[in-house]
Amino acid sequence: MRERCYLLIRADANARMGTGHLMRCLALAQAWKARGGQVAFITACESSGLLDRLSHEGFETIQLDSLYPNPADWEATSQVLGEHANAWVVLDGYHFDEAYQQRVKGAGHSLLVIDDMARLDHYYADVVLNQNIHAEQLHYSCEPYTQLLLGTQYVLLRREFLQWQGWKRDIPEVARKVLVTLGGGDPDNVTLKVIRAINKLSVEGLEVKVVIGPSNPHMASLKEAVYQSPFTIHLLPDMKNMPELMASADVAVSAAGSTCWELGFMGLPTILLVLANNQKDIGEGLSEASVVHNLGWFEQVMDTNIKEALVSLLDDREQRQQMSQSGRALVDGIGCKQVVSVLHRQIQAIRSHV
């Protein structure tokens, strides 16, 4: 990678879109760096905690004030691309359309697009990555040169999770430790609904840990709900030890976003809530694979539905055992290495024709 060592990642994070795009790109960046490459993030990230994380990892960050289709986005991004003529570019975000891809390709760069829904009419990327369980059922209209990486064998897991490869989970007869994680933003405050449901349980010795994402704006209402709880509930803002939290829990309540793949890898039995349209197929696919109990669209789920699902799962060791095994079978932890290897092979192919 002497001549082509840069990976330029264009991804954002805020309260509405959450942090999933940026965090899975962080996993890819870690794997790229591990093979000797350099990484720069071009981002309109609104979380100082996430920006500090990127800096701590040794990645250059170029901060944007405006998002595409605002012209200022491409103006700043194209300037960075111009400084790294042979870099691979990664786009991860629903606001990047066909025109944005064509601009990257027109600037002479190889392009990886991370996509969840095959939502565009056409893709101009050299590589399209969809790490979701339903990916192979989607149709991608793309260029003859486009390589598709589809399915959970390409799940992007951060380095801190990979350290748990081969770890064996203990499945207790009765579960008592619950982890709640509803994404980096949770703009609709679904976390509050889950806490209220937990507060209605009649379970002795219940211990609950609630992860509050770096873009969550609802801390005051969550603290009030915790104060009124009959259980021990810990609010954990902007946690960086998610693998440890998942390892210590017996059951999780989660959004049906990219955290699902981390939960699956860690073998943590999970109740899912669908918080966004792009999560619907993930929730349904994981339910069909017996990895999760999917409650569906959050607005249609009542506190009592969450309560009943928790009561059932906490007391059913056999179901938790099955969910744990299915999750670990689905996510093997080598997705990042596979994706980086694909990019390297394309680099070598380009060199061989120069």
N, C-alpha and C positions, 0 to 999 in steps of 0.2 A: 504493500500500500504506500510505497514511497511517493508516487506521483499523485495519488488520489486518496488522501487519508482523511478528508473532512466529511463529516455528516452534518448537514444543516437542517435543523428540525423546526418546522413552523407549526406551532400548536399553542392553544390558549387555555386559560382557566379563569372562571369567575363563578359567582353565586348561581347564575342561571344554567350555564353549561356544565358546571361541576369541574372536577379535577381529573377525571378519568383519562381524557385525551393526553394531557401532559404527563400523567404518571406512567402510562404504558410506554410513552415515548422515552421517559427516563430509563425504563428497563432496557429498551433498545439501545439507548446511548451508553449505558453501562457495558453492554455486551460488545458494542463497537469499540469502546475505549479499551476493553480487555484484550482486544486483538490488535492493539497498537494505534488505533485511529484517534482523531480529534473530533470534538463535537461542539457545535454552537447552537443555542436555542434562540430563535426569533419569536418573541412572545408578547402578548398583551396580558400576561398573568397579573391578577390583582392581589395575589396573596404574597405578602412579604416572607411568610414561612416557606412557601414553595420556592421562591426565588433564592432564599438562603440555602435551601437544599441543593438546588442546581449549582450554586456557587461552591458549596462545600464539596460537591462531587468533582469539582475541577472543570466544570463546563462554562464556557463563555456564554453570557446572556446579552442579547440585544433587545431592549424593551421598546414596545410599540405603544403609542397612545390611542390608536384607532384601529378598528377591525375592518377587513374587507367586507363589503365592497367600497368602503371609503378609500379613495385613491392614495391616501397617505400610507396605507398598509403596503401596497405593492411598491410604492416609491422607496420606502425604507428597506423592504425585503430585497428588491432587485439590486440595491446598492451593496448589500451583504453578499448576494450571489455573485456580483461582479468582482468581488475581492477574492473569491474562491472558485476559479474557473472550472476545476475538475471535480467539484464536490458532488456527492449524492445529496438530494433534497428529499425531505420527508414532509408530507402534508397530512395532518390529522385534525379534522374539524369539519362540521357540516356546512360551514359557510364558504368552503373552498369549492368552487364550481369548475365546470369544464374550461372556462376562460382562464382561470387561475392556473390550471394544469398546463394549458397551452402556452402561457407566458413563461412558466418554468422551463418547459421543453424548448421553447423558442430561444431562451437564453443559453441553451446548449448543455443543460444539466440532465443527468439521470435522475429519475423521479420514482419515489415510493409513495403511494397513497394508502393510508390506513383507513378502511371503510367498514361500516357495519351493516349497511342496508341496500347496497346497489341502487342508490337513490338517484344517481345522475343518468342522463340519457347516453353518455359515452365517457370512457376513461382513456386518457392519453398517457398514462403512467407506464414506466417500464415494468413496475411490479405493483400489483394491487394485493393488499393483505387484509383478509377478514378472518379474525381469530375466533369467531363465534360458532356455536354448535350447529346453527342452521345455514352456515355460509355456503355449503355445497349445493343447497337447494335454490340459490339465487342465480339469476342470469346477469352477467356483466357484458355489456357491449363495449368492446375495447379494441385497441390497435392490434395488428397482427403480431407485433413484437412484445405485447404485454404478457407477463407471466403472472398467473393467479396463484396465490398462496391462501388456501381456504380450509378452515377447520381448526379445531382446538389443539392440533399438533403444533400450531404456530402461536399459541398463547404467549404473550409477552409478560414474563414475571421478573420483578426486580430482584437484584442480587440477594437481598436479605431473606427472601423466601427460598431461594435455591439452597441455602445453607441447611434447610430442613428436608432435603431430599432423602427419602428412605426412612424418615421418622415414623414411628408407630404410635397411633393414637389409642389411648385407653377409653373404652366406652363403658361408663358406669351404669349400674342397674337403673338408677334413677338420676336424671340430670338435674343439676341445680345451678349451674353457672351459664349465664346468658350474655352474649355479646350482641350489641345493637350497633349497626353501622349503615347509615342511609346516605352515603355519598359525601363528597367534599363540599357541596353547596346546600342541598336540601331546601330549596327556596319555599316549598309548600309546607315546611315544618312537619313532615310525616313522622319524624323522630318523636315529637310530642304525642302523636296518636299512639305510637307504640308504647311509650312510657305510661300513658293513661291505661292502656290495656294491661300492662304488667302490674300496675297498681291494683287491678281488680282480681288478681290471682289469689288463690288460697293455697300457697305452697310454703312449707316451712324451709327455712335456711336458704332461700333464694338469694343469689348474688348476681348483680347486673352491672355490666360495664358498657357505657354508651360513648362511642367515639363521635366527637363533634368535628366535622371537617373544617379545613382552614378558611373556607368561604361561607360558613354557616352564620346567618345573621340573627339567630333566635335564642341566644344563650340565656337571656333573662327569663323567658317563658319556660325553658327547660329546667333551669334552676328551681323555679317555683314548683314544677311538677315533682321534681326529685325531693324537695323539702316536704311535700305532702305524702310521700310514698311510705308504706309500711316496711319496705325492704331496703337493703343496702344497695344503693345505686351510685355508681361513680361516673361522673361526667369527665371525659378525657378529651381535651381539645388538641387538635393537630398532632396526633400520635405518630411517632416514627418507629414504634416497635410492634407493628401490626402482626407479624408472624407469631410473636410471643403471646399476644392477646388471643389470637385464634387458637393457638396450641393449648392455652389454659382454659378455654371455654368448652362447654359441652354442646351448646346449641347457639346458633346465630339467627338474628333477624336482619335481613339485608335488602338493599335495593338490587334490582336485577341488572346491574351494570357490570363494569369490568372487575369489581370486587368478587363477583361470583367465581372467577377463575382462581383467585387466590384462596377462597374458601374451599373450592373443590380440591385444589392441590394439597391443602392442609387437612382434608378429610373431615371438615366441620359440618355436621348436619345443619341445614339452613331452611328457614322460612323466608320466602321471597315476596317482595312488594314491587310491582312495576310502577316506576315513577315517571317514565318518559316513553314516547312512542317507540324509540329505538331499542327499548328493553323488552318489548312484548314478546318477540320471537325467542329471545334468550330465555325468558321465564318459562315459556311453553316447552321449548326444547329440553331444558334441564329437568322439567317436571316429567316429561316423557321418558327421560333417561334415568329416572328414579334418583336424581342427585339432590333435589330440593322438594319442598312443599310450596307450590306457587299459589299465592292468594290472589294474584291478578292486579288489576288497575287500582291504585291506592285510593282513589276517590270513591270507589264502590265497596271498599273494605271497611267494615265497622270495627270498633274497638272489640266487640264480642267475637268477631271472626279471628282476630289476632289472638285473643285470650284462649279460645277453644283450640286453635292450632298449637299454641304453646303447651297447653295442658296435655294434649295428645302426644306430642313429641317428647316432652320431658319424661313421660312415663313409659314410653315404648322403646326399649333398648334394641329390639330386633330391627325396627325401622331405622333407628339412628345408625346401627351397624351397616345396614344396606346402603344408606345414603353416603356414609363415609367411604365405603369401598368403591362405590360408583363414581364419586367425585375424584378420588385418587387415580382411578383407571382412566378418567377422561382427560386429566391434565398431568402430563408427565414432567414438565419443568424444563424441557430442552428447546422450547419454541424460539427464544431469542437467538440461540446458537444457530438454529436452522435458517432463520431469516438473514442473519449476518452472513452466513455462508453463501446464500443465494446472491447477495449483493457483491460479495467478493468474486464469485464466479463470473458475474457480469463484468466486473472490473477487468478480470483476466481476459475475458473474451474481447473486450474493447482493445486492450493492449496488443493482443495477438493480431489485430487487424490494422494496427498503426504502422 
